[in-house]
């Protein structure tokens, strides 16, 4: 699973560089996220703008990362494509995560 990370002030921004997070890559996604989030930060924003498919395993992996960061940091999401947004809405995970329309909006908004 290709992910890119960079610090923007005190916020760790992680961008998914692949178009899907599914059963085939969910474990790799969690491991890579665990490695990247080892960097100290006050916030973590996961930019999913490039992800066009997310299955239940992918959703489970995102939730697992959220639990990994708790209680010290929250995992915020940005740039959900319509298909991915629908998965979060149908599973009501949109009520669990802070979801920003895009990365820039997430960076402007204080955690």
Secondary structure, 3 states (H helix, E strand, C coil): CCEEEEEECCEEEEEECCCEECCCCHHHHHHHHHHHCCCCCCEEEEECCCCCEECHHHHHHHHHHHHHHCCCCCEEEECCCHHHHHHHHHCCHHHCCEEECCHHHHHHCCC
